[in-house]
Amino acid sequence: MFEQHRAHLRTVAFRMLGSLSEAEDAVQETWLKADRADTSGVENSAAWLTTVIGRVCLDMLRSRKSRREDTLDGQESEPEVRVSRRVDPEEEALLADSVGHAMLVVLDALSPAERLAFVLHDMFALSFNDIAPIVERSPETTQKLASRARKRVRGKADTADGDRAERYRAVEAFLRAARDGQFETLLSLLDPSVTFRLDAGALRLYPGAAPFGAEAVAEAFNGNAMLAHAVLLDGEVGVAVVSPRGQLLMVISLAFDGDRIAGFEAFADPDRLADAELALPDA
């Protein structure tokens, strides 16, 4: 099953990692996982293996991102010891040409989750339902990740600065109203059919059924936003919930319908928090 898909898997890995030696490592790791797995129930071996190598590459991208952050922070880390594979420079150049050198530079600027969602969907036609479990997002959020990456690749801004500024101010107003118990103001800032979804970690922090509809969501936030702050979450307007000691407890991605908040999606999973890119907008 594996050998007939090796070339395809190496191409997938190269487009996600931008390095032929790392792609070969990813293919080898995928072979080990496939060899240990029970594949008797696998109907589409190519799709299954693509999903496996996607997870492997995502772990490698996250590890790469973590090492860069350690270097920027001036922290010393254990020297990395790895077996160096002999790579044919001509073969790597041909692979790079097939993707485009400029494309590789842009892909390297994306977050690991954005890069994986874009590459698997736009370059290899995997559905967002298949990609979502790999990046640990909902299919809707995964689609947003790919869309954001696609716009960056095309050289366009993710969201017009003016629109993003307006949404950021709307979220600040929503959280201020929540802290002050201004229920009617909360309602005015929510779409009537607003949804609120929580992952397993967020449900442990805030147990209970996920609310649906403006009144239920407003009630959930009313008086309960003392630790919540408006931020840019992976480049989009979102919310970070931070403990008094500065620990990131949860992030909430948002969806808008016009100038009203139409959806909340809360994550407290440690891997998701580690992957989140938080920032404040420019003044």
Protein Blocks (a to p, Z undefined) as FASTA:
>chain_A
ZZmmmmmmmmmmmmmnopaklmmmmmmmmmmmmmmpccklpmblmlmmmmmmmmmmmmmm
mmmmmmmmmmmnopacdddddddddddfklmmmmmmmnopklmmmmmmpcfklmmmmmmm
mmnopafklmmmmnopafklmmmmmmmmmmmmnopafbafklmmmmmmmmmmmmmmmmno
paklmmmmpcfkbccdddfklmmmmgcjddedjklmmmmmnopammgccddeehiacddd
ddfkopafbdcddddehjacfbdcddfbfklmmmpccddddZZ
